[in-house]
């Protein structure tokens, strides 16, 4: 039984190492669409003027 557990741990470590370091990620259509969306400028609204004053301040 300890050999089975040790083998599974080693197999898990090898699989994790393969997916983290050796396999190159492939770009999908969804990822490309999201990246194209990010490149476009985002609308920004400054909401700091709507924050109420700090309690205790004389404003």
DRENVEX-483180 format. One line per field, with one value per residue: z, x, y of N, C-alpha, C, O in turn; residue in one letter; chain. Coordinates in steps of 0.02 Angstrom, whole numbers, plus 32768, in hexadecimal, padded with zeros to 4 digits. Example, Ala and Ser with C-alpha at 12.3 -4.5 7.8 and 13.67 -1.06 7.14 Angstrom:
% DRENVEX-483180
n_Z = c(8186; 8162);
n_X = c(8294; 8282);
n_Y = c(7EE4; 7F90);
ca_Z = c(8186; 8165);
ca_X = c(8267; 82AC);
ca_Y = c(7F1F; 7FCB);
c_Z = c(8186; 818A);
c_X = c(8294; 8285);
c_Y = c(7F5B; 8002);
o_Z = c(81A7; 8192);
o_X = c(82C8; 829E);
o_Y = c(7F5A; 8039);
rest = c(a; s);
kette = c(A; A);
***
This chain:
% DRENVEX-483180
n_Z = c(8000; 8026; 7FBA; 7F4F; 7F70; 7F71; 7EEA; 7EAC; 7EDB; 7E9F; 7E18; 7E11; 7E2A; 7DB9; 7D53; 7D74; 7D67; 7CDE; 7CA4; 7CD8; 7CB0; 7C36; 7BD0; 7B51; 7B55; 7AF8; 7A8F; 7A8F; 7A38; 7A8B; 7AE8; 7A93; 7A6A; 7AE4; 7B01; 7A97; 7ABC; 7B32; 7B05; 7AD1; 7B03; 7BA8; 7BEF; 7C6A; 7D04; 7D7C; 7E1B; 7E93; 7EBC; 7EEA; 7F64; 800C; 808E; 810E; 81AB; 822B; 81F5; 81C5; 814D);
n_X = c(8029; 8062; 80B8; 8062; 8025; 8097; 80BC; 804E; 805D; 80D7; 80B1; 8051; 80A2; 80F5; 8097; 8064; 80DA; 80EE; 807E; 8090; 8110; 8141; 80DD; 80A1; 8033; 7F9C; 7F4D; 7EA6; 7E0B; 7DB7; 7E10; 7E5B; 7DF8; 7DDB; 7E57; 7E5F; 7DF6; 7E26; 7E8C; 7E4D; 7E21; 7DE2; 7D4A; 7D4B; 7D10; 7D1C; 7CFC; 7D16; 7CE7; 7C69; 7C71; 7C43; 7C6C; 7CE9; 7CB7; 7CA4; 7CF2; 7CFA; 7CA2);
n_Y = c(7FC4; 8043; 8053; 8065; 80DF; 8132; 8125; 8162; 81E4; 8208; 81FB; 825F; 82D0; 82CD; 82DF; 835E; 83AB; 839B; 83DD; 845E; 848A; 8450; 8443; 84A8; 8531; 8538; 85AE; 85DB; 85FE; 8646; 867E; 86D0; 872A; 8767; 87A3; 87FF; 8850; 8888; 88D9; 8947; 89ED; 8A0C; 8A47; 8AC3; 8AF9; 8B73; 8B54; 8B8C; 8C06; 8BEF; 8BB3; 8BB4; 8C2E; 8C11; 8BD1; 8C44; 8CA6; 8D53; 8D84);
ca_Z = c(8000; 8023; 7F77; 7F25; 7F82; 7F58; 7EA1; 7E99; 7EE9; 7E6A; 7DDA; 7E17; 7E23; 7D73; 7D2B; 7D83; 7D47; 7C95; 7C92; 7CEB; 7C92; 7BF3; 7B9F; 7B3E; 7B52; 7AB6; 7A93; 7A74; 7A1D; 7AC3; 7B03; 7A62; 7A6E; 7B23; 7AFA; 7A6C; 7AE3; 7B64; 7AE3; 7AC7; 7B41; 7BD3; 7C08; 7CB1; 7D26; 7DBD; 7E4C; 7ED3; 7ED1; 7F07; 7FA5; 8041; 80B7; 8147; 81E5; 8259; 81D2; 81BB; 8105);
ca_X = c(8000; 808B; 80D4; 802D; 801F; 80D3; 80B7; 801D; 807B; 8108; 808C; 8033; 80D7; 810A; 8061; 8063; 8114; 80E4; 804E; 80A7; 814F; 8151; 80A9; 8096; 7FEB; 7F81; 7F1D; 7E65; 7DE5; 7D9D; 7E48; 7E6C; 7DC4; 7DE4; 7E92; 7E4D; 7DCB; 7E4F; 7EB5; 7E24; 7E1E; 7DA8; 7D2A; 7D5A; 7CEB; 7D39; 7CC5; 7D2E; 7CBF; 7C2A; 7C7E; 7C31; 7CA5; 7CF8; 7C90; 7CCA; 7D13; 7CCF; 7CA2);
ca_Y = c(8000; 807F; 805A; 8080; 8126; 8154; 8127; 8195; 8226; 8214; 8205; 82A1; 8301; 82CD; 82FD; 83A5; 83C8; 839D; 8411; 84A0; 849F; 8437; 844C; 84EE; 853E; 8548; 85E4; 85C9; 8637; 866E; 86A4; 8704; 875D; 878C; 87CD; 8837; 887D; 88AB; 890B; 8983; 8A16; 8A01; 8A84; 8ACC; 8B2C; 8B80; 8B53; 8BA6; 8C41; 8BD8; 8B95; 8BE4; 8C42; 8BE7; 8BE4; 8C6D; 8CDD; 8D8E; 8D91);
c_Z = c(8000; 7FDE; 7F47; 7F32; 7F67; 7F0C; 7E89; 7EA5; 7EB2; 7E28; 7DD9; 7E0D; 7DDB; 7D47; 7D36; 7D63; 7CFC; 7C82; 7CA4; 7CC1; 7C4A; 7BBE; 7B90; 7B39; 7B0B; 7ABE; 7A70; 7A59; 7A54; 7AE0; 7AD3; 7A64; 7AAD; 7B1F; 7ACD; 7A90; 7B14; 7B44; 7AD9; 7B08; 7B67; 7BE9; 7C53; 7CCD; 7D6C; 7DF0; 7E8F; 7EEB; 7EF1; 7F4C; 7FDB; 806C; 80F3; 8184; 8216; 8238; 81C7; 8172; 80EE);
c_X = c(802B; 80A9; 80A1; 8026; 805A; 80D2; 8086; 8038; 80AD; 80E5; 806C; 8067; 80EF; 80D6; 805E; 809E; 810D; 80B6; 8067; 80E3; 815A; 811D; 809F; 804B; 7FD5; 7F4C; 7EDD; 7E42; 7DCB; 7DD4; 7E5A; 7E38; 7DCB; 7E21; 7E84; 7E21; 7DF4; 7E78; 7E8F; 7E22; 7DDD; 7D8C; 7D36; 7D31; 7D09; 7D00; 7CDB; 7D05; 7C7E; 7C33; 7C6A; 7C6E; 7CAD; 7CD0; 7CBD; 7CEE; 7CE1; 7CD2; 7C5D);
c_Y = c(8040; 808A; 8078; 80CB; 814D; 815A; 815C; 81DB; 8238; 8222; 824A; 82D7; 8306; 82EE; 8348; 83C9; 83CD; 83D6; 8457; 84B7; 848A; 8445; 8496; 84FA; 8550; 857E; 85CF; 8608; 8664; 869A; 86DD; 873C; 8787; 87BA; 8809; 8869; 88A6; 88E2; 894C; 89AB; 8A0B; 8A44; 8A89; 8B05; 8B35; 8B85; 8B6F; 8BE2; 8C2D; 8BB9; 8BC7; 8BF5; 8C12; 8BFF; 8C0A; 8CA6; 8D16; 8DA0; 8DA0);
o_Z = c(7FDC; 7FC9; 7F1C; 7F02; 7F49; 7EF1; 7E58; 7E7E; 7E99; 7E03; 7DA6; 7DEA; 7DC1; 7D1B; 7D07; 7D46; 7CDE; 7C54; 7C83; 7CB1; 7C25; 7B85; 7BBE; 7B1C; 7AE7; 7AEC; 7A39; 7A63; 7A4D; 7AF0; 7AEA; 7A5F; 7AAB; 7B39; 7ADB; 7A84; 7B1F; 7B63; 7AD9; 7B3E; 7B4A; 7BF5; 7C77; 7CB0; 7D92; 7DEE; 7EC0; 7F27; 7F11; 7F6C; 7FD8; 806F; 8107; 818E; 8228; 825A; 81C0; 815B; 80B2);
o_X = c(801B; 80B4; 80B2; 8021; 8052; 80E6; 8093; 802A; 80AD; 80F9; 806B; 805A; 80FB; 80E7; 8056; 8096; 8122; 80C6; 8054; 80E7; 817B; 812E; 8096; 8027; 7FF9; 7F24; 7EDF; 7E5A; 7DCA; 7DC8; 7E68; 7E4A; 7DC1; 7E1E; 7E9C; 7E26; 7DE5; 7E84; 7EAC; 7E22; 7DA8; 7DB1; 7D2C; 7D2E; 7D0F; 7CD9; 7CB5; 7D00; 7C5E; 7C01; 7C80; 7C9E; 7C7E; 7CC9; 7CF3; 7D06; 7CA5; 7CFD; 7C52);
o_Y = c(806F; 80C3; 80A0; 80F2; 8182; 818D; 817E; 8209; 8270; 824F; 826C; 8309; 833C; 8315; 836F; 83FE; 83FE; 83FC; 8487; 84F2; 84AE; 8453; 84BE; 84D1; 8573; 857D; 85B3; 8640; 86A1; 86D5; 8715; 8777; 87C4; 87F2; 8840; 88A5; 88E1; 8916; 8982; 898E; 8A02; 8A74; 8A58; 8B3C; 8B05; 8BB4; 8B6A; 8BEF; 8C57; 8BA7; 8C01; 8BCF; 8BEF; 8C3C; 8BF4; 8CD3; 8D0A; 8DC6; 8DAC);
rest = c(x; x; x; x; x; x; x; x; x; x; x; x; x; x; x; x; x; x; x; x; x; x; x; x; x; x; x; x; x; x; x; x; x; x; x; x; x; x; x; x; x; x; x; x; x; x; x; x; x; x; x; x; x; x; x; x; x; x; x);
kette = c(A; A; A; A; A; A; A; A; A; A; A; A; A; A; A; A; A; A; A; A; A; A; A; A; A; A; A; A; A; A; A; A; A; A; A; A; A; A; A; A; A; A; A; A; A; A; A; A; A; A; A; A; A; A; A; A; A; A; A);
***
